[in-house]
Amino acid sequence: MARITIFTSPNCPKCQNIKQLLNTNKIDFDEIDASIDNFINSNNVNLYKIGIMSLPVVLLDDEVLDYDTAIERIRNGIENS
């Protein structure tokens, strides 16, 4: 099974949508709250360096997915994409 990590913030409607869709489809994921000031240092991830300026960010193993692509992949089954 692919490892899924999502970077979210508490007041992000799209973040809530992604989490709900993953939970509805019983897909395990790790969540990192990107609103915490030191999340970059604690997780050794710098979203700005890879060109990410908005949330949510979905990592499927090492692949970075934007919101629309992530929704499509989840709906079509992560492994089938």
Number of C-alpha atoms within 10 A of each C-alpha: 8 13 13 18 18 22 19 23 18 10 9 12 12 17 19 15 14 21 19 12 14 17 12 9 12 9 16 14 17 12 14 16 13 18 13 9 9 10 15 14 9 8 9 9 11 12 15 10 8 9 8 13 10 13 19 25 23 25 19 17 11 11 9 16 16 15 18 10 12 19 19 12 16 17 13 11 12 17 9 7 9
